[in-house]
Each structure stands twice: as structure tokens, then as C-alpha cells.
Amino acid sequence: MHIENKRFAGGKTRRVAGIALALLLTVSGTARPHRQSASATTNTEKTTMKTASKFYCNTKALNPAERVHHKQLTDKLVAVRKKIVETEKGYEFQYSPSSFSLEELADWVAAESKCCPFFDFHIDLEREGSLLCLRLMGEEGIKPFIRMEFQVPPNNR
């Protein structure tokens, strides 16, 4: 979790936790937006809400066995991609179906959508089944998150 010091009026320094504490209420292992009445929200909270990243992973969305399996698929997804294409709203990762199957990709998307629901996922099977594509897209600002999480090299930016 990202924690940073913020200086507030009166010269006091307070520790402000990132989005997980400032904006979320964890209920039954899932992250949900924290809602308050407008009168109860302080200026500090408003500032934090505006500056905190809207892209975060819910680490409790998968049980330990699912996490291990998902990590294996993610490592393979990154290792065997043939090509990376930057799009207007994200990236397209291209695969040979012989190195990463449609079933594996669908399994990966199903798990990833639980922990990272802010992604838009598109799976395409093209060129008579010889090219498998995964497009990851999202709201403004998603590209840096994708680059970091999916190890997109600088020459693909």
C-alpha cells in the first residue's frame, strides 16, 4: 500500500494512506468504494480522492490456489507474447495459439477481471485461428499501469 506524508494547515504532518484506506471499505473480502455524506467529507479526503490512483488490484479477490494459478498464467502471458501494439486506449498483446491457448487466455481474463475490474478485456482469434490477441484497455491513465504490470518495454510506448 502506498503511504505518504502530507503537510496540512497549522504545519502538522499526517500520514495519509493510499486509496485502500482513504477510499475503500473492505467488506467480505471485496473492495468497495467508501461513501460518506457530503457534509462528512473533509477537504483532506477530497484532496486524497482526487490524487489517488483509480487503478488498484483487489488482492483478496482470488484465494491462494487461484492466485498461484493466475501468477503462472500471467508469467506465461508475458513470456510468450509475439508482439505488443499500443492502441489509443491501451495495449494489444499478440500470441501464437500454439504457445498460449484460447482456453488459457479466457481463464486468465476471468481471474484478472476479479482482481482488476477496471480493465476492458477483448479477446480476438484472427487469421484463421493463427493469431490470438488480448487487448487491455480502460479509462484515461490506464497505459502507465499496463506498462508497469505487464512489463511493456520502452520501445513499445
C-alpha positions in Angstrom: 0.0 0.0 0.0 1.3 3.5 -0.8 1.6 5.7 2.2 2.8 9.3 2.0 3.2 12.2 4.4 1.1 15.3 3.7 1.5 18.7 5.3 -1.8 20.3 6.4 -2.8 23.7 7.8 -1.1 24.5 11.1 2.2 22.9 10.0 1.3 19.4 11.2 2.3 16.4 9.2 -0.1 13.5 9.0 0.3 10.1 7.4 -2.2 9.6 4.7 -2.8 6.1 3.4 -3.4 5.5 -0.3 -6.6 4.5 -1.9 -7.1 1.3 0.0 -7.7 3.1 3.4 -8.9 6.5 2.2 -11.4 5.4 -0.3 -12.3 1.8 0.3 -14.2 -0.2 2.8 -13.3 -3.9 2.7 -16.5 -6.0 3.1 -16.5 -9.8 2.7 -13.0 -9.7 1.1 -14.0 -7.4 -1.8 -13.1 -3.8 -2.2 -16.0 -1.3 -2.4 -15.9 2.4 -2.7 -16.3 4.2 0.6 -19.2 6.6 0.6 -19.9 9.4 3.0 -22.3 12.3 3.1 -21.0 15.5 1.5 -21.0 17.2 4.9 -19.0 14.5 6.5 -16.2 14.5 3.8 -13.3 16.7 4.8 -11.1 18.8 2.5 -8.3 16.3 3.2 -10.4 13.4 2.0 -11.5 15.3 -1.1 -7.8 16.0 -2.0 -6.9 12.4 -1.4 -9.7 11.2 -3.6 -8.7 13.4 -6.5 -5.0 12.5 -6.3 -5.2 8.8 -5.5 -4.9 6.3 -8.4 -8.2 4.8 -9.6 -6.3 1.7 -10.7 -5.7 -0.8 -7.9 -5.8 -4.6 -7.6 -8.1 -6.3 -5.1 -5.6 -8.8 -3.7 -8.4 -10.6 -1.8 -10.4 -11.4 -5.0 -8.6 -14.7 -5.5 -8.0 -17.5 -3.0 -4.4 -18.7 -2.5 -4.7 -21.5 -5.0 -6.3 -19.3 -7.6 -3.6 -16.7 -7.1 -0.8 -19.2 -7.7 -2.5 -20.4 -10.9 -3.1 -16.8 -12.1 0.5 -15.9 -11.4 1.7 -18.9 -13.5 -0.6 -17.8 -16.4 0.5 -14.2 -16.0 4.2 -15.1 -16.2 3.5 -17.2 -19.3 1.3 -14.4 -20.8 4.2 -12.0 -20.5 6.9 -14.5 -21.6 5.3 -15.9 -24.8 3.8 -12.8 -26.4 4.8 -12.3 -30.0 4.1 -8.7 -30.4 2.9 -5.6 -28.4 0.8 -3.0 -30.2 0.0 0.3 -28.4 -3.6 1.4 -29.1 -5.4 4.6 -28.3 -6.8 3.4 -25.0 -4.3 0.6 -24.0 -2.3 -2.2 -25.5 -2.8 -5.3 -27.6 -0.7 -8.4 -26.8 -0.4 -10.9 -29.7 0.2 -14.6 -29.2 0.5 -17.8 -31.2 -2.3 -20.1 -30.1 0.2 -22.9 -30.0 2.2 -21.1 -27.3 -0.8 -19.6 -25.3 -4.2 -21.2 -25.9 -7.5 -19.5 -26.2 -8.6 -21.5 -23.1 -5.6 -20.3 -21.1 -6.3 -16.7 -22.1 -10.0 -17.0 -21.2 -9.0 -18.5 -17.8 -6.6 -15.6 -17.3 -9.1 -12.9 -18.2 -11.8 -14.5 -15.9 -9.4 -14.3 -12.9 -7.9 -10.9 -13.8 -11.3 -9.4 -14.1 -12.0 -10.3 -10.5 -8.9 -8.5 -9.1 -8.7 -5.7 -11.7 -12.3 -4.9 -12.7 -11.2 -1.5 -14.2 -9.8 -3.3 -17.3 -11.7 -3.7 -20.5 -10.7 -7.0 -22.0 -11.0 -8.0 -25.6 -10.0 -11.4 -27.0 -9.7 -11.9 -30.7 -8.9 -15.0 -32.6 -7.7 -13.9 -36.1 -6.0 -15.0 -39.3 -8.0 -18.3 -39.5 -7.0 -19.2 -35.9 -3.3 -18.5 -36.2 -3.2 -15.3 -34.1 -4.6 -14.8 -30.6 -4.9 -11.2 -29.4 -5.6 -9.7 -26.0 -6.5 -6.0 -25.8 -6.3 -4.4 -22.4 -7.9 -1.0 -22.3 -9.5 1.3 -19.8 -10.1 4.8 -18.7 -7.7 7.7 -19.2 -4.4 7.0 -17.4 -4.5 3.2 -17.8 -1.5 2.9 -20.1 1.2 3.5 -17.4 -0.5 0.9 -15.2 -0.5 -1.6 -18.1 3.1 -0.8 -18.9 4.2 -1.5 -15.3 2.1 -4.5 -14.6 2.7 -6.3 -18.0 6.4 -5.3 -18.4 5.9 -3.4 -21.7 9.4 -2.5 -22.9 10.2 1.2 -23.6 10.3 0.6 -27.4 6.6 -0.3 -27.4 5.5 3.1 -26.0 
